[in-house]
Amino acid sequence: MLRNIEGDINESENRREWRNGMDGRAAALLEADERLFFRQSLSSPCINAIKSAQGIYIEDMSGKRYMDFHGNNVHQLGYGNPYVRDALLKQLSELAFSPRRYTNRAAVELAERLCRLMPGGNYKTLFTPSGASSVSVALKLARAYTGRYKVISLWNSFHGANLDTISVGGEGVFRCGAGPLMPGCEHIMPYNSYRCMFGDCGTCGLKCLDYMDYVMKCEGDVGAVLMETVRSTDVHIPPAGYYPKLKRICEENGAALILDEIPTALGRTGKMFAFDNYDVAPDILIIGKGLGGGMIPMSAVLAKAEMDVCGDTSIGHYTHEKNPLGSACAMAVIDYISMNGVLEHVNAMEAILRKALSAIKENCEIIGDVRSIGLLAGVEFVKSRSTKEKAPDLAEKVMYGCLRNGLSFKVSGGNIITLTPPLVITQGELETAMDILREAISEAAG
Ligand SMILES: Cc1ncc(COP(=O)(O)O)c(C=O)c1O
């Protein structure tokens, strides 16, 4: 199943060449890392070692800085954001840990803020230490509330690396060979804003959702539909009518709509939540990653208050559940976004990013498609536009070309480069990054 391409097994030709020219200290760390950590697809062996990260930059052992257009989507507000750091330090000196069965001011205040941000405000929450844990909680809540255990999700989707979350996820690199997965997980085809099997997405009357409705009616007992509102790995953005129609279908079939916005909430799409781009309110929302400000792992499940039906079951009994440090960071993140006009800034930068990417695409046969929303963009590399055959080698070449010139991002799905800069990036920095990208693409195109 695994192919020898970037990210899949971390051992492509380009990776080997890149590591050959590496600084001695980084090479030693990488060697030790490989000896000590289990190898795993998409992760280890690693690409480089970093010694610090500040603002939009990560810095490697030789002092070379890279604009980080990946950052695992935890770096919305930049690395080491001083406002978040001050809030964290203050909380650290007040209360660093809150044992279960006790609550604390920071957690309660954050819960209040998050619930108030939701449409109608009538939501309750649970915090967890990771996105995958929150997906588990959401699935348990949906089961308890609907009395049904089946869940529909999409092929190619990602909802976390735990055994239950790879069961609902749709990526072979996680599922293949993992053994029996969780029962009741059904998958349908993904929305695909480039090449849907029903035609051009958005002009086909959303036939994929008719199919979803068909599956739900055939089954008759589906409890939940789980979706990434906007797919962040290979960047797929459903058309405007998608979610209102999906919500109707869920309601008609008695299923809860769970939206996973772990990488996309908190401004990535130019709105506080990705679902704000659509006329829809989820029954359950999951957020994480940047919620902890890139300092503390922090995730939250926000569900309609009427779903509070698990008083006699433990659905999210995590040691670091009402984490005061993560809560303090999250409140600082929310404050920072509103006090500094981050959403308005994202919308202004989005226009620059779009313009630059469409200009790059215009004269370039090796780019099959560019998709973007807010400061999330995917650039798809193909052998030629007419055949649309994937070109993973070109995507890799572009990535290493950019790395050499100080721009870091990742390749998804073999041939798509995913760009997720920190939301606080300046216009000048964004333009510099686009110059680096343009140069690497024209080099790769030969
Ligand atoms: C859409 C989505 N869901 C779930 C997760 C899992 O989050 P975590 O790694 O915090 O468990 C991720 C992480 O990349 C994600 O992108």
The ligand as an SDF file (V2000), in Angstrom:
LIG
                    3D

 16 16  0  0  0  0  0  0  0  0999 V2000
   -9.3340   17.1020   10.9130 C   0  0  0  0  0  0  0  0  0  0  0  0
   -8.5740   16.5300   12.0770 C   0  0  0  0  0  0  0  0  0  0  0  0
   -9.2270   15.8050   13.0020 N   0  0  0  0  0  0  0  0  0  0  0  0
   -8.5950   15.2630   14.0490 C   0  0  0  0  0  0  0  0  0  0  0  0
   -7.2430   15.4440   14.2350 C   0  0  0  0  0  0  0  0  0  0  0  0
   -6.5500   14.7970   15.4130 C   0  0  0  0  0  0  0  0  0  0  0  0
   -6.0940   15.7500   16.3260 O   0  0  0  0  0  0  0  0  0  0  0  0
   -4.9560   15.3280   17.3790 P   0  0  0  0  0  0  0  0  0  0  0  0
   -3.7130   15.0850   16.5910 O   0  0  0  0  0  0  0  0  0  0  0  0
   -4.8600   16.5100   18.3030 O   0  0  0  0  0  0  0  0  0  0  0  0
   -5.4390   14.1070   18.0580 O   0  0  0  0  0  0  0  0  0  0  0  0
   -6.5140   16.1750   13.3040 C   0  0  0  0  0  0  0  0  0  0  0  0
   -5.0520   16.3340   13.4400 C   0  0  0  0  0  0  0  0  0  0  0  0
   -4.3170   16.5790   12.5090 O   0  0  0  0  0  0  0  0  0  0  0  0
   -7.1980   16.7460   12.1910 C   0  0  0  0  0  0  0  0  0  0  0  0
   -6.5410   17.4520   11.2650 O   0  0  0  0  0  0  0  0  0  0  0  0
  1  2  1  0
  2  3  1  0
  2 15  2  0
  3  4  2  0
  4  5  1  0
  5  6  1  0
  5 12  2  0
  6  7  1  0
  7  8  1  0
  8  9  2  0
  8 10  1  0
  8 11  1  0
 12 13  1  0
 12 15  1  0
 13 14  2  0
 15 16  1  0
M  END
$$$$
